[in-house]
Amino acid sequence: MEHKKLMKEAARYKKWFEGYTLNPFAYDINGRKYHYVLYHGNKTSDFKGYAIISLDGGPKSEYREAIFPLKMMSAASANIFEVVGPRSKVLPEYFKGVIDTVETYFSDDPTMREGNQLLKEIMDLQVRFNSIYHEYESYYDHHILVKREITDQDIDDTFTVLAKLDLLQFKQGLMLEKLDNQFSDFFQKIMKERKVLSNQSRQFIKGMQSSKDSLEQGLAGFTYERDIMHLPEAEQIEKKKEYMIKAAEKLIQDREKLLRGPAAL
């Protein structure tokens, strides 16, 4: 019943031919629940505007106060699931097949052994990445979506996870770049062992080789991460969180004119 009322309230601020999506969680201010609504075209990525709504009739100041936490949580969780999350489909087994092949057939080749060690380090980062992602996915499904309400701690935890995942992606990218630059014939030699290399491992290698351009583009965007990579990991995570929060704050300010409903100026 509450969901139907919220959807009806959200519909008040939509324009012709727009769709709208209600976030699955609320933010509580003085006992009143506030919700975030996204207005979009045929695809949710076609952003048109947004609104903060409530069935509890709070003052305008509370609607304004709810913008930041609701937008922050929405953006960070979407980034985790839609942008970063797909990488969790890369399983350690994909690396293991290649690593085992090198250990078996290139044990006397020091260059191949060195490249293989680097690949092991990349795999270890992937294990950490997958563990962090799936732990957050479970937390979101069994905590956020069950209570349907977020706290400031939930927001902080979500940004911590996003920072960790982003930094792990960056470190993996640097290692893959090094593997490609310093051990350019590493994968070529392995691919020649057709009789022992599984089809899964062969497809994995082809996938990595075909993504060189996207890897270069991705690393080019990690300028801030390069600036802080000399710091201890814990400090990098905190710096990265601060950086992302400032970027989110600026985006909220830039999209002020797209805000609808009681919170709009």
C-alpha positions as CSV (number, residue, x, y, z in Angstrom):
1,M,0.0,0.0,0.0
2,E,2.8,2.4,0.9
3,H,4.6,1.7,-2.3
4,K,1.5,2.5,-4.4
5,K,1.1,5.8,-2.6
6,L,4.8,6.6,-3.1
7,M,4.5,5.8,-6.8
8,K,1.4,8.0,-7.1
9,E,3.3,10.8,-5.3
10,A,6.3,10.3,-7.6
11,A,4.0,10.5,-10.7
12,R,3.0,14.1,-9.7
13,Y,6.4,15.4,-10.9
14,K,6.9,13.4,-14.1
15,K,6.6,15.0,-17.5
16,W,5.0,13.7,-20.7
17,F,6.7,10.5,-22.1
18,E,8.9,10.2,-19.1
19,G,9.4,7.1,-17.0
20,Y,10.3,7.1,-13.4
21,T,12.0,4.8,-10.9
22,L,11.6,4.9,-7.1
23,N,14.7,4.0,-5.1
24,P,14.1,1.0,-2.8
25,F,15.2,2.7,0.3
26,A,14.3,5.8,2.4
27,Y,16.2,8.2,4.6
28,D,14.8,9.2,8.0
29,I,14.8,12.7,9.3
30,N,13.0,13.4,12.6
31,G,10.8,10.3,12.1
32,R,9.8,11.2,8.6
33,K,10.8,9.0,5.6
34,Y,12.1,10.6,2.4
35,H,12.6,8.9,-0.9
36,Y,14.5,9.5,-4.1
37,V,12.8,9.3,-7.5
38,L,14.6,9.3,-10.8
39,Y,12.9,10.6,-14.0
40,H,14.2,9.2,-17.3
41,G,13.5,8.4,-20.9
42,N,13.0,4.9,-22.2
43,K,16.2,3.9,-20.5
44,T,17.0,4.8,-16.9
45,S,20.4,6.0,-18.2
46,D,18.5,8.8,-20.1
47,F,18.4,11.1,-17.1
48,K,15.7,13.8,-17.1
49,G,15.4,14.9,-13.5
50,Y,14.8,13.8,-9.9
51,A,12.7,14.5,-6.9
52,I,12.7,13.9,-3.2
53,I,9.3,12.8,-2.0
54,S,7.6,11.8,1.3
55,L,4.2,10.7,2.5
56,D,4.9,12.3,5.9
57,G,4.6,16.0,4.9
58,G,7.8,17.4,6.4
59,P,9.1,20.9,6.0
60,K,11.0,22.0,2.9
61,S,14.2,22.2,4.9
62,E,14.0,18.4,5.5
63,Y,13.3,17.7,1.9
64,R,16.5,19.7,1.1
65,E,18.5,17.9,3.8
66,A,17.5,14.5,2.3
67,I,18.9,15.3,-1.1
68,F,22.5,14.6,-0.2
69,P,22.3,11.2,1.6
70,L,19.7,9.8,-0.9
71,K,21.6,10.9,-4.0
72,M,24.9,9.8,-2.6
73,M,23.7,6.3,-1.7
74,S,21.9,6.0,-5.0
75,A,24.9,7.0,-7.1
76,A,27.4,4.9,-5.1
77,S,25.4,1.7,-5.0
78,A,24.6,2.0,-8.7
79,N,28.3,2.5,-9.5
80,I,29.1,-0.7,-7.5
81,F,26.4,-2.8,-9.2
82,E,26.4,-1.4,-12.8
83,V,29.9,0.0,-13.4
84,V,32.3,-1.9,-11.2
85,G,30.3,-5.1,-10.5
86,P,30.5,-6.8,-13.9
87,R,34.2,-7.3,-13.2
88,S,33.2,-9.8,-10.4
89,K,32.3,-12.2,-13.2
90,V,36.0,-12.7,-13.8
91,L,36.8,-15.9,-11.8
92,P,40.2,-16.9,-10.3
93,E,39.9,-20.1,-12.3
94,Y,40.4,-18.2,-15.5
95,F,43.9,-17.1,-14.3
96,K,44.6,-20.5,-12.8
97,G,44.5,-22.3,-16.1
98,V,47.1,-20.0,-17.6
99,I,49.3,-20.0,-14.5
100,D,49.3,-23.8,-14.3
101,T,50.2,-24.0,-18.0
102,V,53.3,-21.8,-17.5
103,E,54.4,-23.7,-14.4
104,T,54.2,-27.0,-16.3
105,Y,55.6,-26.1,-19.7
106,F,57.8,-23.0,-19.1
107,S,59.5,-23.8,-15.8
108,D,62.9,-23.3,-17.4
109,D,62.1,-19.9,-18.9
110,P,62.9,-17.2,-16.3
111,T,61.0,-14.5,-18.3
112,M,57.9,-16.6,-18.4
113,R,58.2,-17.4,-14.7
114,E,58.5,-13.7,-13.9
115,G,55.4,-12.9,-16.0
116,N,53.6,-15.7,-14.3
117,Q,54.3,-14.3,-10.9
118,L,52.8,-11.0,-12.0
119,L,49.7,-12.9,-13.3
120,K,49.4,-14.6,-9.9
121,E,49.4,-11.1,-8.2
122,I,46.7,-10.0,-10.6
123,M,44.7,-13.1,-9.7
124,D,45.1,-12.4,-6.0
125,L,43.7,-8.9,-6.5
126,Q,40.8,-10.4,-8.3
127,V,40.1,-12.8,-5.4
128,R,40.0,-9.8,-3.1
129,F,37.8,-7.8,-5.5
130,N,35.3,-10.6,-5.8
131,S,35.2,-11.2,-2.1
132,I,34.5,-7.5,-1.3
133,Y,31.9,-7.2,-4.1
134,H,29.9,-10.3,-3.1
135,E,30.0,-9.4,0.5
136,Y,28.5,-6.0,-0.3
137,E,26.0,-7.6,-2.6
138,S,24.8,-9.8,0.2
139,Y,24.8,-6.8,2.6
140,Y,22.7,-4.8,0.2
141,D,20.2,-7.6,-0.5
142,H,19.8,-8.8,3.1
143,H,20.1,-5.5,5.0
144,I,19.3,-2.5,2.8
145,L,16.5,-4.1,0.8
146,V,15.0,-5.7,3.9
147,K,14.8,-2.7,6.2
148,R,14.3,-0.4,3.1
149,E,15.9,2.5,4.9
150,I,19.5,3.8,5.0
151,T,21.6,5.4,7.6
152,D,24.7,7.6,7.4
153,Q,26.7,4.5,8.3
154,D,25.2,2.6,5.3
155,I,26.3,5.4,3.1
156,D,29.8,5.5,4.5
157,D,30.1,1.7,4.2
158,T,29.0,1.9,0.6
159,F,31.6,4.5,-0.3
160,T,34.3,2.5,1.5
161,V,33.4,-0.5,-0.7
162,L,33.3,1.5,-3.9
163,A,36.7,3.1,-3.0
164,K,38.2,-0.4,-2.4
165,L,36.9,-1.8,-5.6
166,D,38.1,1.2,-7.7
167,L,41.6,1.0,-6.2
168,L,41.8,-2.7,-6.8
169,Q,40.8,-2.2,-10.5
170,F,43.5,0.5,-10.8
171,K,46.2,-1.8,-9.3
172,Q,45.1,-4.6,-11.6
173,G,45.3,-2.3,-14.6
174,L,48.8,-1.2,-13.7
175,M,49.9,-4.8,-13.5
176,L,48.2,-5.8,-16.7
177,E,49.9,-2.9,-18.4
178,K,53.3,-4.0,-17.1
179,L,52.6,-7.6,-18.2
180,D,51.8,-6.3,-21.7
181,N,54.8,-4.0,-21.9
182,Q,57.5,-6.0,-20.3
183,F,56.4,-9.5,-21.2
184,S,54.9,-8.8,-24.6
185,D,55.4,-12.4,-25.8
186,F,54.0,-14.0,-22.6
187,F,50.6,-14.8,-23.9
188,Q,51.8,-15.5,-27.4
189,K,54.0,-18.4,-26.1
190,I,51.2,-19.8,-24.0
191,M,48.7,-19.7,-26.9
192,K,51.0,-22.0,-28.9
193,E,50.4,-24.7,-26.3
194,R,47.0,-25.5,-27.9
195,K,46.9,-29.1,-26.8
196,V,47.2,-28.3,-23.1
197,L,45.5,-25.0,-22.8
198,S,41.8,-25.2,-22.1
199,N,39.3,-23.4,-24.3
200,Q,38.3,-21.3,-21.2
201,S,41.9,-20.2,-20.7
202,R,42.3,-19.5,-24.4
203,Q,39.2,-17.3,-24.5
204,F,40.4,-15.5,-21.3
205,I,43.7,-14.6,-22.9
206,K,42.0,-13.4,-26.1
207,G,39.7,-11.3,-24.0
208,M,42.6,-9.6,-22.2
209,Q,44.5,-9.0,-25.4
210,S,41.4,-7.5,-27.1
211,S,40.9,-5.1,-24.2
212,K,44.2,-3.3,-24.5
213,D,42.7,-0.1,-25.8
214,S,40.0,0.0,-23.1
215,L,42.7,-0.7,-20.5
216,E,44.7,2.2,-21.7
217,Q,41.7,4.5,-21.6
218,G,40.7,3.3,-18.2
219,L,44.1,3.9,-16.7
220,A,44.2,7.3,-18.2
221,G,41.2,8.2,-16.1
222,F,42.9,7.1,-12.9
223,T,44.9,10.3,-12.5
224,Y,44.0,10.9,-8.8
225,E,44.7,7.2,-8.0
226,R,48.3,7.7,-9.4
227,D,48.7,10.7,-7.1
228,I,47.9,8.8,-4.0
229,M,49.4,5.3,-4.8
230,H,52.5,6.0,-2.7
231,L,50.3,6.1,0.4
232,P,49.5,3.2,2.7
233,E,46.4,1.3,1.5
234,A,44.1,2.4,4.3
235,E,45.0,6.1,3.6
236,Q,44.4,5.6,-0.1
237,I,40.9,4.3,0.6
238,E,40.1,7.3,2.8
239,K,41.5,9.8,0.2
240,K,39.6,8.1,-2.5
241,K,36.3,8.3,-0.5
242,E,36.9,12.0,0.1
243,Y,37.5,12.5,-3.6
244,M,34.4,10.6,-4.7
245,I,32.2,12.4,-2.1
246,K,33.4,15.8,-3.4
247,A,32.7,14.8,-7.0
248,A,29.2,13.7,-5.9
249,E,28.6,17.0,-4.1
250,K,29.5,18.9,-7.2
251,L,27.3,16.7,-9.4
252,I,24.3,17.4,-7.0
253,Q,25.0,21.2,-7.3
254,D,25.3,21.0,-11.1
255,R,21.9,19.2,-11.3
256,E,20.1,21.5,-9.0
257,K,18.0,22.9,-11.9
258,L,16.8,19.3,-12.6
259,L,15.4,18.9,-9.1
260,R,11.6,18.7,-8.9
261,G,9.0,18.6,-6.2
262,P,9.1,20.0,-2.6
263,A,12.9,20.1,-2.4
264,A,13.3,22.3,-5.5
265,L,14.4,25.9,-5.0
